[in-house]
Amino acid sequence: MPTYEYECRECNHQFESFQWVENRSTPEKEVCPKCGEKKVKQGYVSTNGSAPAMKMDDNMSIDKYHNKGGFADAMERVCQSPAVKGTQYEKNIRAKHLTK
């Protein structure tokens, strides 16, 4: 699950929140945990090692150290990662990329 950074536009308080991608804007609708103002904006995303990373080369293929079976193999390894396995994301990846 990605960690999203947020900052209050009123008091500049910065904080992190673990959110699923579809819920990443939820803290923007809530008040700042420090000053109570409703002026929170989203910053950048940090995976903190919780999601699998894939390095792409210039040809947009998985690099030589990870390219064991091409794109389908990479998607299968993503599905098997602890951050994705058993979630809706695994089902979506399998439906979109691994079924023929």
C-alpha positions in Angstrom: 0.0 0.0 0.0 1.6 3.3 -1.0 2.3 6.0 1.5 1.1 9.4 0.4 2.5 12.7 1.6 0.1 15.6 2.5 0.6 19.1 3.6 -1.7 21.7 5.1 -1.7 25.0 3.1 -2.6 26.9 6.3 0.1 25.8 8.8 2.5 23.8 6.5 2.1 20.7 8.7 3.3 17.7 6.7 2.1 14.1 7.4 1.9 10.7 5.7 -1.0 8.5 5.2 -1.2 4.9 3.9 -4.0 4.8 1.3 -5.1 2.6 -1.5 -4.7 4.4 -4.8 -8.5 4.9 -5.2 -8.6 6.5 -1.7 -5.6 8.7 -2.0 -7.6 12.0 -2.0 -9.5 11.1 1.2 -7.2 13.2 3.5 -7.7 16.2 1.2 -11.4 16.2 2.2 -10.6 16.1 6.0 -9.2 18.7 8.3 -5.5 19.1 9.1 -4.5 17.0 12.2 -2.5 19.9 13.6 -4.5 23.1 13.0 -8.0 21.8 12.1 -8.2 23.8 8.9 -9.6 22.1 5.8 -6.7 23.0 3.5 -4.9 19.7 3.0 -3.2 19.0 -0.3 -1.5 15.8 -1.6 2.2 15.7 -2.1 4.2 12.8 -3.6 4.0 9.1 -3.3 6.5 6.9 -1.5 6.2 3.1 -1.6 8.6 2.5 1.3 9.4 -0.9 -0.1 5.7 -2.1 0.3 5.1 -2.5 -3.4 7.2 -4.3 -5.9 9.4 -2.2 -8.1 10.4 -2.9 -11.7 13.2 -1.1 -13.5 12.5 -0.5 -17.2 15.1 -0.1 -19.8 15.0 2.3 -22.8 13.0 -0.3 -24.8 10.3 -0.3 -22.1 11.0 -4.0 -21.3 12.0 -5.4 -17.9 15.8 -5.1 -17.5 18.1 -8.0 -18.2 18.3 -9.0 -14.5 14.6 -9.5 -14.2 13.4 -10.4 -17.7 12.9 -14.1 -17.3 9.7 -14.4 -19.3 8.7 -11.0 -20.5 5.8 -8.8 -19.4 3.5 -11.7 -18.4 6.1 -13.1 -16.1 6.7 -9.7 -14.6 2.9 -9.3 -14.0 2.8 -12.8 -12.4 5.6 -11.8 -10.0 3.7 -8.6 -9.1 0.6 -10.7 -8.4 2.6 -13.0 -6.1 4.1 -10.1 -4.1 2.9 -9.7 -0.5 1.5 -6.2 -1.2 -0.7 -7.4 -4.1 -1.5 -11.1 -3.5 -5.1 -11.7 -2.4 -6.2 -8.1 -3.2 -8.5 -6.6 -5.8 -5.3 -5.4 -7.5 -4.3 -9.0 -8.1 -7.7 -9.8 -9.7 -7.5 -6.7 -11.9 -4.0 -7.5 -13.1 -4.9 -11.1 -13.8 -8.1 -10.1 -15.7 -6.3 -7.4 -17.7 -2.9 -8.9 -18.4 -2.8 -12.6 -17.6 -5.9 -14.0 -19.3 -6.1 -14.8 -22.9 
